[in-house]
Amino acid sequence: MTQPPRKIRPKIDDVAAEAGVSRGTVSRVLNGGHWVSPASLAAVNAAIKKTGYRVNPHARSLATNKAHSVAFLLTESHDRLFEDPNFEVLMRGAADALAIHDIPLILLLAGTPGEQRRAADFLTAGHVDGVLLVSSHQSRKGIIADIISAGLPAIACGVPLGFEKKMGYVAADDYEGALDVLRHLEDGGRRRIATIAGPQDTSGGIRRLKAFKDHHGGSPDESLIAYGDYSRESGAAAMRELLGRVPDLDAVAAGNDLMALGAIDVLTEAGLRTPQDVAVAGFDDIGISATASPSLTTVRQPFGRISEEMVRLLLDVIDGKQPAAITVPTELIIRQSA
């Protein structure tokens, strides 16, 4: 049986001939379009589409000494990736922003010391051109130090504690967002306001708790503070702790939506109504917050913009620019729970 002729893969010379430009012009377009006229850029892109030309990633890496990929480094356990929808939103936003530049995104999970060691080895071996660092815990600073020591471009989501001057970042305004919640609760007549704070080795957990303490004159009643790890289960445990210590509390400001939902679960079990008996507010505005019963008052973090800005800053650093830091505003979303 005669085999059909093998289709010849288009080459850069084929693109140049189709576009009516030099091989060098096509090469410049493929490497960012610098020093190429708009007319030539349009002609080359049209020729690429017509010929079906695709960049050989191996040859390109050898020629440019770049991997042409970016890592999404999540320093959390595997179950948190699926439990907390914020990570999926950030990852999708980053992938979409990178797709415009034809750069793939590689997910790396590094929640355990072993995973962090393997991730550091992978990252510093030249497999990626940069890192989007998500959920950076101060207690897991070793991998951040490795990234910085290797000179690998990186941008963090949230302030990378201890490395603020060495790594760029994009952060929501945690402090003002938390204050907005507390003011709203007080405006609603709440006077015994407790908080379920997030992990104190993260910038968000620290800043949101600082807002609570500052709002209470810098030295609040410590019995009004319980701690969680951003999971729904930890919010429930913290709410039981608060009810045991402060049975007359009338509001709770939780460090994120999952902990707020866990708190509402416990209040319901205890026969307390939300918001009639105890108002509850969260932070993040995850999808389930709008459909929960009652729907959750919360602070919206603009995760779409955060991921876009992270990619923009990272590509700037990869291109040789100095790392920058951006703080984006939050928005109070008032619903049924408070």
Secondary structure as GFF3:
##gff-version 3
##sequence-region A 1 338
A	DSSP	alpha_helix	12	19	.	.	.	ID=ss1
A	DSSP	alpha_helix	23	30	.	.	.	ID=ss2
A	DSSP	alpha_helix	38	51	.	.	.	ID=ss3
A	DSSP	alpha_helix	57	64	.	.	.	ID=ss4
A	DSSP	beta_strand	70	74	.	.	.	ID=ss5
A	DSSP	alpha_helix	78	83	.	.	.	ID=ss6
A	DSSP	alpha_helix	85	99	.	.	.	ID=ss7
A	DSSP	beta_strand	105	109	.	.	.	ID=ss8
A	DSSP	alpha_helix	113	123	.	.	.	ID=ss9
A	DSSP	beta_strand	130	134	.	.	.	ID=ss10
A	DSSP	three_ten_helix	138	140	.	.	.	ID=ss11
A	DSSP	alpha_helix	141	149	.	.	.	ID=ss12
A	DSSP	beta_strand	154	157	.	.	.	ID=ss13
A	DSSP	beta_strand	168	172	.	.	.	ID=ss14
A	DSSP	alpha_helix	174	187	.	.	.	ID=ss15
A	DSSP	beta_strand	193	197	.	.	.	ID=ss16
A	DSSP	alpha_helix	203	215	.	.	.	ID=ss17
A	DSSP	three_ten_helix	222	224	.	.	.	ID=ss18
A	DSSP	beta_strand	225	227	.	.	.	ID=ss19
A	DSSP	alpha_helix	232	245	.	.	.	ID=ss20
A	DSSP	beta_strand	251	254	.	.	.	ID=ss21
A	DSSP	alpha_helix	257	269	.	.	.	ID=ss22
A	DSSP	beta_strand	279	281	.	.	.	ID=ss23
A	DSSP	alpha_helix	287	291	.	.	.	ID=ss24
A	DSSP	beta_strand	298	300	.	.	.	ID=ss25
A	DSSP	alpha_helix	303	318	.	.	.	ID=ss26
A	DSSP	beta_strand	325	328	.	.	.	ID=ss27
A	DSSP	beta_strand	331	333	.	.	.	ID=ss28
###
